[in-house]
Amino acid sequence: TADAYATGLRRGQSEDRQSVAAVEERGRKWKLNPLAKWSAAEVDIYTRAHNVPVHPLYAKGYTSIGCQPCTVLPFDPNNPRSGRWQGKDKLECGIHIQAE
């Protein structure tokens, strides 16, 4: 089994993510957030410069992509994550919520 996993969480994605640490200890595992300090523009520059493949849903207007049940087209052009968890009283899936 793996001792660590990596995410693409960035502090600029939402108010709830502004304090995302680059490395978090999660019980016996480590959660790595290597893009925590990156802006959306920095991700875009890196992606283009290094020919990183992008998810095909971006070409269809999606601006934030997660699992199938929580990803729909955004409804607020000022909020890229407005298509996430639409109609639900939540902002994160279980993998990004610290267990109490």
N, CA, C and O atoms as CSV, one atom per row, in Angstrom:
chain,resi,resn,atom,element,x,y,z
A,1,THR,N,N,0.829,-1.186,0.000
A,1,THR,CA,C,0.000,0.000,0.000
A,1,THR,C,C,0.873,1.249,0.000
A,1,THR,O,O,2.026,1.220,0.431
A,2,ALA,N,N,0.317,2.319,-0.478
A,2,ALA,CA,C,1.045,3.583,-0.552
A,2,ALA,C,C,1.025,4.296,0.796
A,2,ALA,O,O,0.052,4.208,1.545
A,3,ASP,N,N,2.101,4.996,1.088
A,3,ASP,CA,C,2.190,5.765,2.319
A,3,ASP,C,C,1.794,7.223,2.113
A,3,ASP,O,O,1.669,7.979,3.076
A,4,ALA,N,N,1.598,7.617,0.844
A,4,ALA,CA,C,1.254,9.002,0.530
A,4,ALA,C,C,0.402,9.046,-0.731
A,4,ALA,O,O,0.430,8.129,-1.552
A,5,TYR,N,N,-0.349,10.122,-0.866
A,5,TYR,CA,C,-1.088,10.362,-2.103
A,5,TYR,C,C,-1.032,11.851,-2.415
A,5,TYR,O,O,-0.917,12.678,-1.511
A,6,ALA,N,N,-1.112,12.185,-3.684
A,6,ALA,CA,C,-0.995,13.569,-4.121
A,6,ALA,C,C,-2.320,14.068,-4.669
A,6,ALA,O,O,-3.090,13.312,-5.261
A,7,THR,N,N,-2.572,15.354,-4.461
A,7,THR,CA,C,-3.775,16.000,-4.968
A,7,THR,C,C,-3.386,17.219,-5.800
A,7,THR,O,O,-2.210,17.573,-5.881
A,8,GLY,N,N,-4.357,17.841,-6.401
A,8,GLY,CA,C,-4.140,19.078,-7.146
A,8,GLY,C,C,-4.758,20.276,-6.438
A,8,GLY,O,O,-5.031,21.295,-7.074
A,9,LEU,N,N,-4.981,20.168,-5.128
A,9,LEU,CA,C,-5.586,21.277,-4.386
A,9,LEU,C,C,-4.710,22.518,-4.453
A,9,LEU,O,O,-3.486,22.454,-4.331
A,10,ARG,N,N,-5.387,23.666,-4.653
A,10,ARG,CA,C,-4.693,24.955,-4.672
A,10,ARG,C,C,-5.408,25.923,-3.745
A,10,ARG,O,O,-6.635,25.898,-3.644
A,11,ARG,N,N,-4.659,26.764,-3.076
A,11,ARG,CA,C,-5.235,27.726,-2.129
A,11,ARG,C,C,-6.201,28.697,-2.791
A,11,ARG,O,O,-7.157,29.144,-2.158
A,12,GLY,N,N,-5.968,29.025,-4.037
A,12,GLY,CA,C,-6.813,29.991,-4.729
A,12,GLY,C,C,-8.120,29.428,-5.264
A,12,GLY,O,O,-8.907,30.170,-5.853
A,13,GLN,N,N,-8.370,28.159,-5.080
A,13,GLN,CA,C,-9.575,27.545,-5.635
A,13,GLN,C,C,-10.846,27.925,-4.888
A,13,GLN,O,O,-11.910,28.024,-5.498
A,14,SER,N,N,-10.756,28.136,-3.599
A,14,SER,CA,C,-11.946,28.489,-2.824
A,14,SER,C,C,-11.519,29.046,-1.480
A,14,SER,O,O,-10.366,28.913,-1.068
A,15,GLU,N,N,-12.461,29.666,-0.812
A,15,GLU,CA,C,-12.193,30.220,0.520
A,15,GLU,C,C,-11.778,29.112,1.491
A,15,GLU,O,O,-10.882,29.304,2.312
A,16,ASP,N,N,-12.430,27.963,1.392
A,16,ASP,CA,C,-12.116,26.841,2.278
A,16,ASP,C,C,-10.719,26.280,2.050
A,16,ASP,O,O,-10.168,25.628,2.937
A,17,ARG,N,N,-10.147,26.518,0.899
A,17,ARG,CA,C,-8.832,25.950,0.582
A,17,ARG,C,C,-7.681,26.931,0.786
A,17,ARG,O,O,-6.537,26.594,0.482
A,18,GLN,N,N,-7.945,28.114,1.284
A,18,GLN,CA,C,-6.895,29.123,1.430
A,18,GLN,C,C,-5.780,28.713,2.376
A,18,GLN,O,O,-4.674,29.249,2.290
A,19,SER,N,N,-6.042,27.789,3.261
A,19,SER,CA,C,-5.007,27.375,4.216
A,19,SER,C,C,-4.445,25.982,3.908
A,19,SER,O,O,-3.820,25.367,4.771
A,20,VAL,N,N,-4.660,25.488,2.704
A,20,VAL,CA,C,-4.160,24.157,2.333
A,20,VAL,C,C,-2.641,24.121,2.497
A,20,VAL,O,O,-1.920,24.978,1.986
A,21,ALA,N,N,-2.183,23.112,3.216
A,21,ALA,CA,C,-0.741,22.928,3.415
A,21,ALA,C,C,-0.160,22.115,2.265
A,21,ALA,O,O,-0.872,21.334,1.635
A,22,ALA,N,N,1.110,22.292,1.992
A,22,ALA,CA,C,1.767,21.524,0.933
A,22,ALA,C,C,1.863,20.051,1.304
A,22,ALA,O,O,1.815,19.182,0.434
A,23,VAL,N,N,1.998,19.768,2.608
A,23,VAL,CA,C,2.080,18.391,3.109
A,23,VAL,C,C,1.211,18.291,4.356
A,23,VAL,O,O,1.295,19.129,5.254
A,24,GLU,N,N,0.375,17.256,4.401
A,24,GLU,CA,C,-0.485,17.030,5.560
A,24,GLU,C,C,-0.314,15.591,6.026
A,24,GLU,O,O,-0.239,14.669,5.214
A,25,GLU,N,N,-0.254,15.410,7.332
A,25,GLU,CA,C,-0.208,14.059,7.874
A,25,GLU,C,C,-1.645,13.610,8.091
A,25,GLU,O,O,-2.422,14.290,8.761
A,26,ARG,N,N,-1.991,12.468,7.524
A,26,ARG,CA,C,-3.336,11.917,7.626
A,26,ARG,C,C,-3.273,10.535,8.240
A,26,ARG,O,O,-3.277,9.534,7.524
A,27,GLY,N,N,-3.216,10.471,9.552
A,27,GLY,CA,C,-3.090,9.178,10.214
A,27,GLY,C,C,-1.757,8.550,9.864
A,27,GLY,O,O,-0.701,9.085,10.205
A,28,ARG,N,N,-1.805,7.420,9.187
A,28,ARG,CA,C,-0.570,6.730,8.785
A,28,ARG,C,C,-0.158,7.081,7.355
A,28,ARG,O,O,0.775,6.489,6.814
A,29,LYS,N,N,-0.839,8.022,6.757
A,29,LYS,CA,C,-0.532,8.406,5.381
A,29,LYS,C,C,-0.207,9.901,5.307
A,29,LYS,O,O,-0.515,10.672,6.215
A,30,TRP,N,N,0.415,10.272,4.213
A,30,TRP,CA,C,0.736,11.669,3.946
A,30,TRP,C,C,-0.067,12.124,2.739
A,30,TRP,O,O,-0.124,11.431,1.722
A,31,LYS,N,N,-0.679,13.279,2.854
A,31,LYS,CA,C,-1.413,13.892,1.750
A,31,LYS,C,C,-0.530,15.015,1.213
A,31,LYS,O,O,-0.214,15.963,1.932
A,32,LEU,N,N,-0.139,14.904,-0.041
A,32,LEU,CA,C,0.751,15.877,-0.673
A,32,LEU,C,C,-0.059,16.784,-1.579
A,32,LEU,O,O,-0.810,16.307,-2.430
A,33,ASN,N,N,0.088,18.084,-1.403
A,33,ASN,CA,C,-0.603,19.085,-2.211
A,33,ASN,C,C,0.452,19.971,-2.875
A,33,ASN,O,O,0.614,21.130,-2.494
A,34,PRO,N,N,1.172,19.433,-3.866
A,34,PRO,CA,C,2.312,20.169,-4.429
A,34,PRO,C,C,1.945,21.467,-5.140
A,34,PRO,O,O,2.812,22.312,-5.363
A,35,LEU,N,N,0.687,21.636,-5.495
A,35,LEU,CA,C,0.265,22.856,-6.188
A,35,LEU,C,C,-0.372,23.863,-5.238
A,35,LEU,O,O,-0.934,24.859,-5.693
A,36,ALA,N,N,-0.299,23.632,-3.944
A,36,ALA,CA,C,-0.995,24.465,-2.961
A,36,ALA,C,C,-0.765,25.963,-3.179
A,36,ALA,O,O,-1.707,26.748,-3.073
A,37,LYS,N,N,0.450,26.366,-3.475
A,37,LYS,CA,C,0.763,27.794,-3.626
A,37,LYS,C,C,0.614,28.311,-5.054
A,37,LYS,O,O,0.787,29.506,-5.297
A,38,TRP,N,N,0.300,27.436,-5.994
A,38,TRP,CA,C,0.221,27.839,-7.397
A,38,TRP,C,C,-1.095,28.557,-7.695
A,38,TRP,O,O,-2.136,28.228,-7.126
A,39,SER,N,N,-1.035,29.534,-8.587
A,39,SER,CA,C,-2.244,30.197,-9.086
A,39,SER,C,C,-2.761,29.421,-10.293
A,39,SER,O,O,-2.059,28.568,-10.835
A,40,ALA,N,N,-3.976,29.716,-10.706
A,40,ALA,CA,C,-4.529,29.085,-11.906
A,40,ALA,C,C,-3.659,29.416,-13.115
A,40,ALA,O,O,-3.452,28.567,-13.983
A,41,ALA,N,N,-3.151,30.643,-13.174
A,41,ALA,CA,C,-2.289,31.055,-14.292
A,41,ALA,C,C,-0.991,30.249,-14.311
A,41,ALA,O,O,-0.521,29.865,-15.382
A,42,GLU,N,N,-0.411,29.991,-13.149
A,42,GLU,CA,C,0.824,29.201,-13.084
A,42,GLU,C,C,0.587,27.761,-13.539
A,42,GLU,O,O,1.428,27.173,-14.217
A,43,VAL,N,N,-0.559,27.200,-13.163
A,43,VAL,CA,C,-0.898,25.847,-13.620
A,43,VAL,C,C,-1.028,25.837,-15.136
A,43,VAL,O,O,-0.520,24.934,-15.801
A,44,ASP,N,N,-1.705,26.837,-15.681
A,44,ASP,CA,C,-1.890,26.919,-17.131
A,44,ASP,C,C,-0.555,27.059,-17.861
A,44,ASP,O,O,-0.328,26.387,-18.868
A,45,ILE,N,N,0.320,27.919,-17.366
A,45,ILE,CA,C,1.641,28.119,-17.981
A,45,ILE,C,C,2.442,26.811,-17.960
A,45,ILE,O,O,3.027,26.420,-18.969
A,46,TYR,N,N,2.462,26.148,-16.815
A,46,TYR,CA,C,3.203,24.889,-16.696
A,46,TYR,C,C,2.612,23.825,-17.632
A,46,TYR,O,O,3.345,23.110,-18.315
A,47,THR,N,N,1.302,23.736,-17.650
A,47,THR,CA,C,0.611,22.745,-18.485
A,47,THR,C,C,0.982,22.923,-19.954
A,47,THR,O,O,1.290,21.956,-20.651
A,48,ARG,N,N,0.948,24.160,-20.409
A,48,ARG,CA,C,1.280,24.446,-21.820
A,48,ARG,C,C,2.762,24.208,-22.107
A,48,ARG,O,O,3.117,23.620,-23.129
A,49,ALA,N,N,3.619,24.667,-21.202
A,49,ALA,CA,C,5.067,24.563,-21.417
A,49,ALA,C,C,5.544,23.116,-21.445
A,49,ALA,O,O,6.521,22.794,-22.121
A,50,HIS,N,N,4.853,22.244,-20.710
A,50,HIS,CA,C,5.286,20.852,-20.597
A,50,HIS,C,C,4.343,19.864,-21.281
A,50,HIS,O,O,4.437,18.653,-21.081
A,51,ASN,N,N,3.427,20.408,-22.094
A,51,ASN,CA,C,2.472,19.573,-22.848
A,51,ASN,C,C,1.748,18.555,-21.968
A,51,ASN,O,O,1.580,17.397,-22.349
A,52,VAL,N,N,1.327,19.000,-20.795
A,52,VAL,CA,C,0.580,18.126,-19.883
A,52,VAL,C,C,-0.824,17.931,-20.452
A,52,VAL,O,O,-1.502,18.911,-20.760
A,53,PRO,N,N,-1.265,16.699,-20.594
A,53,PRO,CA,C,-2.624,16.476,-21.111
A,53,PRO,C,C,-3.664,17.048,-20.147
A,53,PRO,O,O,-3.498,16.981,-18.929
A,54,VAL,N,N,-4.725,17.603,-20.702
A,54,VAL,CA,C,-5.803,18.140,-19.879
A,54,VAL,C,C,-7.067,17.315,-20.094
A,54,VAL,O,O,-7.255,16.707,-21.148
A,55,HIS,N,N,-7.913,17.303,-19.101
A,55,HIS,CA,C,-9.155,16.540,-19.176
A,55,HIS,C,C,-10.018,17.096,-20.309
A,55,HIS,O,O,-10.136,18.314,-20.438
A,56,PRO,N,N,-10.621,16.239,-21.129
A,56,PRO,CA,C,-11.430,16.715,-22.254
A,56,PRO,C,C,-12.659,17.522,-21.849
A,56,PRO,O,O,-13.203,18.246,-22.684
A,57,LEU,N,N,-13.114,17.428,-20.613
A,57,LEU,CA,C,-14.275,18.227,-20.187
A,57,LEU,C,C,-13.967,19.721,-20.157
A,57,LEU,O,O,-14.880,20.537,-20.284
A,58,TYR,N,N,-12.691,20.096,-19.989
A,58,TYR,CA,C,-12.351,21.523,-20.019
A,58,TYR,C,C,-12.749,22.139,-21.362
A,58,TYR,O,O,-13.219,23.276,-21.400
A,59,ALA,N,N,-12.571,21.413,-22.449
A,59,ALA,CA,C,-12.934,21.905,-23.787
A,59,ALA,C,C,-14.443,22.070,-23.934
A,59,ALA,O,O,-14.904,22.773,-24.833
A,60,LYS,N,N,-15.214,21.427,-23.056
A,60,LYS,CA,C,-16.679,21.515,-23.110
A,60,LYS,C,C,-17.230,22.561,-22.145
A,60,LYS,O,O,-18.445,22.662,-21.971
A,61,GLY,N,N,-16.344,23.343,-21.513
A,61,GLY,CA,C,-16.786,24.426,-20.647
A,61,GLY,C,C,-16.727,24.155,-19.158
A,61,GLY,O,O,-17.048,25.035,-18.358
A,62,TYR,N,N,-16.327,22.965,-18.771
A,62,TYR,CA,C,-16.182,22.675,-17.348
A,62,TYR,C,C,-14.948,23.408,-16.837
A,62,TYR,O,O,-13.940,23.491,-17.539
A,63,THR,N,N,-15.019,23.937,-15.628
A,63,THR,CA,C,-13.888,24.677,-15.071
A,63,THR,C,C,-13.344,24.065,-13.790
A,63,THR,O,O,-12.314,24.509,-13.282
A,64,SER,N,N,-14.020,23.052,-13.261
A,64,SER,CA,C,-13.569,22.330,-12.081
A,64,SER,C,C,-14.087,20.907,-12.211
A,64,SER,O,O,-15.293,20.686,-12.320
A,65,ILE,N,N,-13.178,19.949,-12.198
A,65,ILE,CA,C,-13.560,18.565,-12.479
A,65,ILE,C,C,-13.198,17.686,-11.297
A,65,ILE,O,O,-12.074,17.706,-10.796
A,66,GLY,N,N,-14.180,16.917,-10.869
A,66,GLY,CA,C,-13.982,15.959,-9.791
A,66,GLY,C,C,-14.615,14.647,-10.196
A,66,GLY,O,O,-14.572,14.263,-11.365
A,67,CYS,N,N,-15.194,13.966,-9.247
A,67,CYS,CA,C,-15.854,12.703,-9.563
A,67,CYS,C,C,-17.163,12.974,-10.314
A,67,CYS,O,O,-17.683,14.090,-10.280
A,68,GLN,N,N,-17.678,11.975,-10.974
A,68,GLN,CA,C,-18.854,12.127,-11.827
A,68,GLN,C,C,-20.062,12.719,-11.109
A,68,GLN,O,O,-20.683,13.632,-11.654
A,69,PRO,N,N,-20.430,12.250,-9.916
A,69,PRO,CA,C,-21.640,12.800,-9.314
A,69,PRO,C,C,-21.529,14.252,-8.845
A,69,PRO,O,O,-22.549,14.907,-8.632
A,70,CYS,N,N,-20.305,14.764,-8.681
A,70,CYS,CA,C,-20.190,16.133,-8.159
A,70,CYS,C,C,-19.708,17.132,-9.206
A,70,CYS,O,O,-19.343,18.254,-8.854
A,71,THR,N,N,-19.696,16.760,-10.462
A,71,THR,CA,C,-19.172,17.652,-11.493
A,71,THR,C,C,-20.222,17.951,-12.550
A,71,THR,O,O,-20.656,17.060,-13.279
A,72,VAL,N,N,-20.630,19.220,-12.626
A,72,VAL,CA,C,-21.536,19.687,-13.680
A,72,VAL,C,C,-20.972,20.999,-14.214
A,72,VAL,O,O,-20.041,21.563,-13.639
A,73,LEU,N,N,-21.532,21.473,-15.297
A,73,LEU,CA,C,-21.080,22.750,-15.847
A,73,LEU,C,C,-21.286,23.860,-14.822
A,73,LEU,O,O,-22.294,23.861,-14.116
A,74,PRO,N,N,-20.351,24.803,-14.726
A,74,PRO,CA,C,-20.504,25.893,-13.763
A,74,PRO,C,C,-21.677,26.801,-14.150
A,74,PRO,O,O,-21.967,26.991,-15.331
A,75,PHE,N,N,-22.338,27.350,-13.143
A,75,PHE,CA,C,-23.451,28.261,-13.407
A,75,PHE,C,C,-23.073,29.710,-13.137
A,75,PHE,O,O,-23.776,30.619,-13.580
A,76,ASP,N,N,-21.971,29.947,-12.414
A,76,ASP,CA,C,-21.516,31.292,-12.086
A,76,ASP,C,C,-20.175,31.534,-12.774
A,76,ASP,O,O,-19.177,30.912,-12.409
A,77,PRO,N,N,-20.136,32.429,-13.766
A,77,PRO,CA,C,-18.878,32.663,-14.494
A,77,PRO,C,C,-17.768,33.233,-13.613
A,77,PRO,O,O,-16.598,33.178,-13.993
A,78,ASN,N,N,-18.107,33.776,-12.452
A,78,ASN,CA,C,-17.107,34.324,-11.537
A,78,ASN,C,C,-16.599,33.296,-10.534
A,78,ASN,O,O,-15.703,33.585,-9.740
A,79,ASN,N,N,-17.172,32.098,-10.571
A,79,ASN,CA,C,-16.776,31.059,-9.635
A,79,ASN,C,C,-16.554,29.747,-10.384
A,79,ASN,O,O,-17.517,29.039,-10.678
A,80,PRO,N,N,-15.298,29.411,-10.699
A,80,PRO,CA,C,-15.015,28.190,-11.464
A,80,PRO,C,C,-15.511,26.915,-10.791
A,80,PRO,O,O,-15.760,25.917,-11.468
A,81,ARG,N,N,-15.657,26.936,-9.469
A,81,ARG,CA,C,-16.113,25.739,-8.755
A,81,ARG,C,C,-17.631,25.718,-8.548
A,81,ARG,O,O,-18.132,24.876,-7.803
A,82,SER,N,N,-18.361,26.614,-9.183
A,82,SER,CA,C,-19.814,26.666,-8.998
A,82,SER,C,C,-20.543,25.453,-9.563
A,82,SER,O,O,-21.723,25.260,-9.272
A,83,GLY,N,N,-19.882,24.650,-10.347
A,83,GLY,CA,C,-20.499,23.432,-10.853
A,83,GLY,C,C,-20.258,22.223,-9.972
A,83,GLY,O,O,-20.659,21.113,-10.323
A,84,ARG,N,N,-19.620,22.415,-8.856
A,84,ARG,CA,C,-19.318,21.308,-7.944
A,84,ARG,C,C,-20.380,21.210,-6.877
A,84,ARG,O,O,-20.763,22.215,-6.279
A,85,TRP,N,N,-20.860,20.004,-6.635
A,85,TRP,CA,C,-21.830,19.695,-5.587
A,85,TRP,C,C,-23.068,20.570,-5.686
A,85,TRP,O,O,-23.644,20.965,-4.672
A,86,GLN,N,N,-23.472,20.870,-6.907
A,86,GLN,CA,C,-24.633,21.722,-7.129
A,86,GLN,C,C,-25.871,21.140,-6.447
A,86,GLN,O,O,-26.177,19.957,-6.596
A,87,GLY,N,N,-26.575,21.987,-5.697
A,87,GLY,CA,C,-27.776,21.568,-5.008
A,87,GLY,C,C,-27.528,20.861,-3.687
A,87,GLY,O,O,-28.472,20.410,-3.039
A,88,LYS,N,N,-26.279,20.761,-3.282
A,88,LYS,CA,C,-25.938,20.094,-2.023
A,88,LYS,C,C,-25.280,21.103,-1.087
A,88,LYS,O,O,-24.685,22.082,-1.538
A,89,ASP,N,N,-25.387,20.867,0.185
A,89,ASP,CA,C,-24.796,21.757,1.175
A,89,ASP,C,C,-23.396,21.269,1.543
A,89,ASP,O,O,-23.122,20.940,2.697
A,90,LYS,N,N,-22.511,21.229,0.535
A,90,LYS,CA,C,-21.135,20.801,0.788
A,90,LYS,C,C,-20.226,21.396,-0.270
A,90,LYS,O,O,-20.677,21.787,-1.346
A,91,LEU,N,N,-18.960,21.458,0.045
A,91,LEU,CA,C,-17.979,22.038,-0.875
A,91,LEU,C,C,-16.853,21.076,-1.211
A,91,LEU,O,O,-16.113,21.306,-2.168
A,92,GLU,N,N,-16.708,20.009,-0.446
A,92,GLU,CA,C,-15.617,19.072,-0.644
A,92,GLU,C,C,-16.134,17.642,-0.586
A,92,GLU,O,O,-17.120,17.352,0.090
A,93,CYS,N,N,-15.453,16.753,-1.304
A,93,CYS,CA,C,-15.768,15.333,-1.177
A,93,CYS,C,C,-15.029,14.810,0.058
A,93,CYS,O,O,-14.226,15.536,0.643
A,94,GLY,N,N,-15.278,13.615,0.446
A,94,GLY,CA,C,-14.703,13.064,1.671
A,94,GLY,C,C,-13.193,13.005,1.719
A,94,GLY,O,O,-12.622,13.103,2.805
A,95,ILE,N,N,-12.523,12.849,0.595
A,95,ILE,CA,C,-11.064,12.710,0.594
A,95,ILE,C,C,-10.350,13.988,1.038
A,95,ILE,O,O,-9.203,13.929,1.482
A,96,HIS,N,N,-11.012,15.139,0.924
A,96,HIS,CA,C,-10.367,16.405,1.270
A,96,HIS,C,C,-10.815,16.973,2.613
A,96,HIS,O,O,-10.459,18.100,2.958
A,97,ILE,N,N,-11.590,16.206,3.369
A,97,ILE,CA,C,-12.062,16.687,4.660
A,97,ILE,C,C,-11.264,15.993,5.750
A,97,ILE,O,O,-11.174,14.766,5.789
A,98,GLN,N,N,-10.688,16.792,6.629
A,98,GLN,CA,C,-9.904,16.230,7.730
A,98,GLN,C,C,-10.823,15.543,8.716
A,98,GLN,O,O,-11.790,16.138,9.192
A,99,ALA,N,N,-10.526,14.302,9.021
A,99,ALA,CA,C,-11.315,13.554,10.013
A,99,ALA,C,C,-11.069,14.138,11.388
A,99,ALA,O,O,-9.939,14.487,11.731
A,100,GLU,N,N,-12.108,14.243,12.158
A,100,GLU,CA,C,-12.005,14.779,13.523
A,100,GLU,C,C,-11.488,13.741,14.471
A,100,GLU,O,O,-11.337,14.013,15.662
